[in-house]
Amino acid sequence: MRINPKLFNLSAEKQEEINERHEYEQELSRRHCSYVHFIAESFSQPDSYRSIDDPEYREPTPDEVKVVFDHLANAHSKSVVTKMLGIKGKSNPMRTISRWIEGETAIPYPAWRLMLILDGRVVQTNRLPTDTGETPWKKYYIK
């Protein structure tokens, strides 16, 4: 990883502010990863929790969508969860969620993945290959 050289043109105070924010977000990421792997039973998750580029991935069932949505809505509220997912409309945004839960329409992968991340069920990492072309996230794919 290369550091952006423009950072060196910033004041020492701004550089310190950026570093403090980085350390804070790194700690939040560490907590999130710990929660997912040691508390949220990542070892027994369904294949729908996998990343879409994992060969073992499958679309979530309506019941899986319901469980995750209900858990998020219990922690926040239904209206907050629809806002978090970017569901807007002149009518009732819950209608979209209902269609996913009832199996009328499939939940789009980005909405599903975001729900899993927000609910602490998965960790989303950078999906870009390294400079050498390595795809480090494939290390733990089940073969």
PyRosetta script that sets phi, psi and omega in degrees:
from pyrosetta import init, pose_from_sequence

init()
pose = pose_from_sequence("MRINPKLFNLSAEKQEEINERHEYEQELSRRHCSYVHFIAESFSQPDSYRSIDDPEYREPTPDEVKVVFDHLANAHSKSVVTKMLGIKGKSNPMRTISRWIEGETAIPYPAWRLMLILDGRVVQTNRLPTDTGETPWKKYYIK")
pose.set_psi(1, 136.5)
pose.set_omega(1, 178.3)
pose.set_phi(2, -106.4)
pose.set_psi(2, 142.4)
pose.set_omega(2, 176.4)
pose.set_phi(3, -83.7)
pose.set_psi(3, 139.1)
pose.set_omega(3, 178.4)
pose.set_phi(4, -65.0)
pose.set_psi(4, 118.7)
pose.set_omega(4, -177.5)
pose.set_phi(5, -63.6)
pose.set_psi(5, -19.3)
pose.set_omega(5, 178.4)
pose.set_phi(6, -64.4)
pose.set_psi(6, -22.8)
pose.set_omega(6, 179.2)
pose.set_phi(7, -61.3)
pose.set_psi(7, -33.2)
pose.set_omega(7, -178.0)
pose.set_phi(8, -70.5)
pose.set_psi(8, -15.4)
pose.set_omega(8, 177.5)
pose.set_phi(9, -85.0)
pose.set_psi(9, -9.2)
pose.set_omega(9, -179.1)
pose.set_phi(10, -82.0)
pose.set_psi(10, 160.2)
pose.set_omega(10, 177.3)
pose.set_phi(11, -64.9)
pose.set_psi(11, 159.1)
pose.set_omega(11, 178.1)
pose.set_phi(12, -60.3)
pose.set_psi(12, -36.2)
pose.set_omega(12, 179.5)
pose.set_phi(13, -64.3)
pose.set_psi(13, -44.4)
pose.set_omega(13, 179.9)
pose.set_phi(14, -66.1)
pose.set_psi(14, -39.9)
pose.set_omega(14, 177.3)
pose.set_phi(15, -61.8)
pose.set_psi(15, -41.1)
pose.set_omega(15, 178.6)
pose.set_phi(16, -65.2)
pose.set_psi(16, -40.4)
pose.set_omega(16, 178.2)
pose.set_phi(17, -61.4)
pose.set_psi(17, -43.8)
pose.set_omega(17, 178.5)
pose.set_phi(18, -63.7)
pose.set_psi(18, -42.3)
pose.set_omega(18, 179.9)
pose.set_phi(19, -64.8)
pose.set_psi(19, -42.1)
pose.set_omega(19, 178.1)
pose.set_phi(20, -62.4)
pose.set_psi(20, -42.3)
pose.set_omega(20, 178.7)
pose.set_phi(21, -63.8)
pose.set_psi(21, -41.8)
pose.set_omega(21, 178.1)
pose.set_phi(22, -59.6)
pose.set_psi(22, -47.7)
pose.set_omega(22, -179.5)
pose.set_phi(23, -63.7)
pose.set_psi(23, -38.4)
pose.set_omega(23, 178.6)
pose.set_phi(24, -65.2)
pose.set_psi(24, -46.8)
pose.set_omega(24, -179.6)
pose.set_phi(25, -68.0)
pose.set_psi(25, -32.6)
pose.set_omega(25, 176.4)
pose.set_phi(26, -63.8)
pose.set_psi(26, -40.3)
pose.set_omega(26, 177.8)
pose.set_phi(27, -66.1)
pose.set_psi(27, -42.0)
pose.set_omega(27, 176.5)
pose.set_phi(28, -61.3)
pose.set_psi(28, -40.7)
pose.set_omega(28, 178.3)
pose.set_phi(29, -63.9)
pose.set_psi(29, -41.5)
pose.set_omega(29, 178.9)
pose.set_phi(30, -61.5)
pose.set_psi(30, -44.1)
pose.set_omega(30, 178.6)
pose.set_phi(31, -62.4)
pose.set_psi(31, -43.7)
pose.set_omega(31, -179.9)
pose.set_phi(32, -60.8)
pose.set_psi(32, -46.9)
pose.set_omega(32, 179.6)
pose.set_phi(33, -61.5)
pose.set_psi(33, -42.2)
pose.set_omega(33, 178.9)
pose.set_phi(34, -61.8)
pose.set_psi(34, -43.7)
pose.set_omega(34, 179.3)
pose.set_phi(35, -60.3)
pose.set_psi(35, -49.3)
pose.set_omega(35, -177.0)
pose.set_phi(36, -61.2)
pose.set_psi(36, -45.9)
pose.set_omega(36, -171.8)
pose.set_phi(37, -85.7)
pose.set_psi(37, -27.8)
pose.set_omega(37, -174.7)
pose.set_phi(38, -112.1)
pose.set_psi(38, -15.0)
pose.set_omega(38, -177.8)
pose.set_phi(39, -117.8)
pose.set_psi(39, -41.7)
pose.set_omega(39, -171.5)
pose.set_phi(40, -86.0)
pose.set_psi(40, 16.5)
pose.set_omega(40, 175.9)
pose.set_phi(41, 55.9)
pose.set_psi(41, 50.0)
pose.set_omega(41, 179.3)
pose.set_phi(42, -60.4)
pose.set_psi(42, -20.2)
pose.set_omega(42, -178.9)
pose.set_phi(43, -72.7)
pose.set_psi(43, -14.8)
pose.set_omega(43, -177.8)
pose.set_phi(44, -124.2)
pose.set_psi(44, 27.3)
pose.set_omega(44, -179.3)
pose.set_phi(45, -77.9)
pose.set_psi(45, 149.9)
pose.set_omega(45, 177.2)
pose.set_phi(46, -70.3)
pose.set_psi(46, 161.4)
pose.set_omega(46, -179.1)
pose.set_phi(47, -62.9)
pose.set_psi(47, -19.0)
pose.set_omega(47, 177.8)
pose.set_phi(48, -70.1)
pose.set_psi(48, -13.8)
pose.set_omega(48, 177.9)
pose.set_phi(49, -83.2)
pose.set_psi(49, -10.3)
pose.set_omega(49, -179.3)
pose.set_phi(50, -71.5)
pose.set_psi(50, 162.1)
pose.set_omega(50, 175.2)
pose.set_phi(51, -70.2)
pose.set_psi(51, 149.7)
pose.set_omega(51, -175.7)
pose.set_phi(52, -61.9)
pose.set_psi(52, -24.1)
pose.set_omega(52, 178.9)
pose.set_phi(53, -88.0)
pose.set_psi(53, 3.5)
pose.set_omega(53, 174.1)
pose.set_phi(54, -81.6)
pose.set_psi(54, 127.4)
pose.set_omega(54, -179.6)
pose.set_phi(55, -59.1)
pose.set_psi(55, -21.0)
pose.set_omega(55, -179.4)
pose.set_phi(56, -88.6)
pose.set_psi(56, -2.6)
pose.set_omega(56, -178.6)
pose.set_phi(57, -64.1)
pose.set_psi(57, 143.4)
pose.set_omega(57, 170.2)
pose.set_phi(58, -138.9)
pose.set_psi(58, 154.4)
pose.set_omega(58, 179.5)
pose.set_phi(59, -64.0)
pose.set_psi(59, 148.1)
pose.set_omega(59, 179.8)
pose.set_phi(60, -71.5)
pose.set_psi(60, 150.6)
pose.set_omega(60, 174.4)
pose.set_phi(61, -80.3)
pose.set_psi(61, 159.6)
pose.set_omega(61, 174.9)
pose.set_phi(62, -55.8)
pose.set_psi(62, -37.2)
pose.set_omega(62, 178.5)
pose.set_phi(63, -64.3)
pose.set_psi(63, -38.5)
pose.set_omega(63, 177.9)
pose.set_phi(64, -64.9)
pose.set_psi(64, -41.3)
pose.set_omega(64, 177.7)
pose.set_phi(65, -61.3)
pose.set_psi(65, -43.9)
pose.set_omega(65, -179.4)
pose.set_phi(66, -61.1)
pose.set_psi(66, -45.4)
pose.set_omega(66, -178.6)
pose.set_phi(67, -60.5)
pose.set_psi(67, -47.0)
pose.set_omega(67, -177.9)
pose.set_phi(68, -68.5)
pose.set_psi(68, -45.7)
pose.set_omega(68, 179.7)
pose.set_phi(69, -60.7)
pose.set_psi(69, -46.8)
pose.set_omega(69, -178.8)
pose.set_phi(70, -61.3)
pose.set_psi(70, -38.7)
pose.set_omega(70, 179.5)
pose.set_phi(71, -65.8)
pose.set_psi(71, -43.8)
pose.set_omega(71, 177.1)
pose.set_phi(72, -63.3)
pose.set_psi(72, -43.9)
pose.set_omega(72, -178.9)
pose.set_phi(73, -65.1)
pose.set_psi(73, -31.2)
pose.set_omega(73, 177.2)
pose.set_phi(74, -69.3)
pose.set_psi(74, -34.9)
pose.set_omega(74, 179.8)
pose.set_phi(75, -78.6)
pose.set_psi(75, -31.0)
pose.set_omega(75, -177.0)
pose.set_phi(76, -118.1)
pose.set_psi(76, -97.3)
pose.set_omega(76, 171.3)
pose.set_phi(77, -172.8)
pose.set_psi(77, 162.8)
pose.set_omega(77, 179.5)
pose.set_phi(78, -60.8)
pose.set_psi(78, -42.7)
pose.set_omega(78, -177.7)
pose.set_phi(79, -67.4)
pose.set_psi(79, -36.8)
pose.set_omega(79, 178.0)
pose.set_phi(80, -66.5)
pose.set_psi(80, -41.2)
pose.set_omega(80, 179.5)
pose.set_phi(81, -63.6)
pose.set_psi(81, -41.4)
pose.set_omega(81, 178.1)
pose.set_phi(82, -63.2)
pose.set_psi(82, -36.7)
pose.set_omega(82, 176.3)
pose.set_phi(83, -66.7)
pose.set_psi(83, -41.5)
pose.set_omega(83, 178.8)
pose.set_phi(84, -60.0)
pose.set_psi(84, -34.0)
pose.set_omega(84, -179.5)
pose.set_phi(85, -85.5)
pose.set_psi(85, -4.9)
pose.set_omega(85, 178.8)
pose.set_phi(86, 76.5)
pose.set_psi(86, 21.6)
pose.set_omega(86, 179.6)
pose.set_phi(87, -84.8)
pose.set_psi(87, 115.9)
pose.set_omega(87, -178.9)
pose.set_phi(88, -128.0)
pose.set_psi(88, 160.3)
pose.set_omega(88, 176.1)
pose.set_phi(89, 173.6)
pose.set_psi(89, 160.6)
pose.set_omega(89, 179.1)
pose.set_phi(90, -73.9)
pose.set_psi(90, -25.4)
pose.set_omega(90, 178.1)
pose.set_phi(91, -97.2)
pose.set_psi(91, -153.9)
pose.set_omega(91, -175.3)
pose.set_phi(92, -80.7)
pose.set_psi(92, 113.2)
pose.set_omega(92, 178.2)
pose.set_phi(93, -62.7)
pose.set_psi(93, -22.5)
pose.set_omega(93, 178.4)
pose.set_phi(94, -66.1)
pose.set_psi(94, -19.8)
pose.set_omega(94, 178.7)
pose.set_phi(95, -62.0)
pose.set_psi(95, -38.1)
pose.set_omega(95, 177.3)
pose.set_phi(96, -62.0)
pose.set_psi(96, -46.8)
pose.set_omega(96, 178.9)
pose.set_phi(97, -61.1)
pose.set_psi(97, -43.3)
pose.set_omega(97, -179.9)
pose.set_phi(98, -59.9)
pose.set_psi(98, -40.4)
pose.set_omega(98, 178.5)
pose.set_phi(99, -61.9)
pose.set_psi(99, -39.2)
pose.set_omega(99, 178.5)
pose.set_phi(100, -67.7)
pose.set_psi(100, -43.9)
pose.set_omega(100, -177.2)
pose.set_phi(101, -69.5)
pose.set_psi(101, -34.6)
pose.set_omega(101, -179.6)
pose.set_phi(102, -84.1)
pose.set_psi(102, -6.0)
pose.set_omega(102, 179.1)
pose.set_phi(103, 78.9)
pose.set_psi(103, 13.0)
pose.set_omega(103, 178.5)
pose.set_phi(104, -68.2)
pose.set_psi(104, -39.1)
pose.set_omega(104, 176.2)
pose.set_phi(105, -136.1)
pose.set_psi(105, 152.3)
pose.set_omega(105, 178.0)
pose.set_phi(106, -79.4)
pose.set_psi(106, 142.0)
pose.set_omega(106, 176.8)
pose.set_phi(107, -71.6)
pose.set_psi(107, 132.9)
pose.set_omega(107, 176.9)
pose.set_phi(108, -63.0)
pose.set_psi(108, 143.1)
pose.set_omega(108, -177.9)
pose.set_phi(109, -54.1)
pose.set_psi(109, -44.9)
pose.set_omega(109, -179.2)
pose.set_phi(110, -59.1)
pose.set_psi(110, -38.4)
pose.set_omega(110, 179.0)
pose.set_phi(111, -68.2)
pose.set_psi(111, -41.4)
pose.set_omega(111, 178.8)
pose.set_phi(112, -63.1)
pose.set_psi(112, -47.4)
pose.set_omega(112, -178.4)
pose.set_phi(113, -63.1)
pose.set_psi(113, -41.6)
pose.set_omega(113, 179.3)
pose.set_phi(114, -63.8)
pose.set_psi(114, -40.1)
pose.set_omega(114, 176.9)
pose.set_phi(115, -60.6)
pose.set_psi(115, -43.3)
pose.set_omega(115, -180.0)
pose.set_phi(116, -63.8)
pose.set_psi(116, -41.1)
pose.set_omega(116, 179.4)
pose.set_phi(117, -65.8)
pose.set_psi(117, -49.5)
pose.set_omega(117, -178.3)
pose.set_phi(118, -61.6)
pose.set_psi(118, -31.4)
pose.set_omega(118, -178.9)
pose.set_phi(119, -88.0)
pose.set_psi(119, 1.7)
pose.set_omega(119, 177.8)
pose.set_phi(120, 72.0)
pose.set_psi(120, 28.6)
pose.set_omega(120, -179.8)
pose.set_phi(121, -96.7)
pose.set_psi(121, -20.8)
pose.set_omega(121, 178.5)
pose.set_phi(122, -142.6)
pose.set_psi(122, 162.2)
pose.set_omega(122, 173.4)
pose.set_phi(123, -110.7)
pose.set_psi(123, 130.0)
pose.set_omega(123, 177.0)
pose.set_phi(124, -101.6)
pose.set_psi(124, 124.3)
pose.set_omega(124, 178.4)
pose.set_phi(125, -111.6)
pose.set_psi(125, 166.9)
pose.set_omega(125, 177.6)
pose.set_phi(126, -58.3)
pose.set_psi(126, 127.7)
pose.set_omega(126, -176.4)
pose.set_phi(127, -96.0)
pose.set_psi(127, 12.5)
pose.set_omega(127, -180.0)
pose.set_phi(128, -86.5)
pose.set_psi(128, 138.2)
pose.set_omega(128, 174.9)
pose.set_phi(129, -65.5)
pose.set_psi(129, 157.8)
pose.set_omega(129, 177.0)
pose.set_phi(130, -72.4)
pose.set_psi(130, 176.1)
pose.set_omega(130, 179.2)
pose.set_phi(131, -58.6)
pose.set_psi(131, -27.0)
pose.set_omega(131, -178.9)
pose.set_phi(132, -89.6)
pose.set_psi(132, 0.2)
pose.set_omega(132, -179.8)
pose.set_phi(133, 90.7)
pose.set_psi(133, -0.5)
pose.set_omega(133, 179.6)
pose.set_phi(134, -67.6)
pose.set_psi(134, 142.5)
pose.set_omega(134, 175.5)
pose.set_phi(135, -113.0)
pose.set_psi(135, 86.1)
pose.set_omega(135, -170.9)
pose.set_phi(136, -61.5)
pose.set_psi(136, -24.5)
pose.set_omega(136, -179.0)
pose.set_phi(137, -68.7)
pose.set_psi(137, -15.9)
pose.set_omega(137, -179.2)
pose.set_phi(138, -77.4)
pose.set_psi(138, -5.9)
pose.set_omega(138, -177.9)
pose.set_phi(139, -54.1)
pose.set_psi(139, -36.8)
pose.set_omega(139, -174.2)
pose.set_phi(140, -106.0)
pose.set_psi(140, 14.9)
pose.set_omega(140, 174.0)
pose.set_phi(141, -64.5)
pose.set_psi(141, 140.3)
pose.set_omega(141, 174.0)
pose.set_phi(142, -79.0)
pose.set_psi(142, 130.0)
pose.set_omega(142, -177.4)
pose.set_phi(143, -98.3)
pose.dump_pdb("model.pdb")
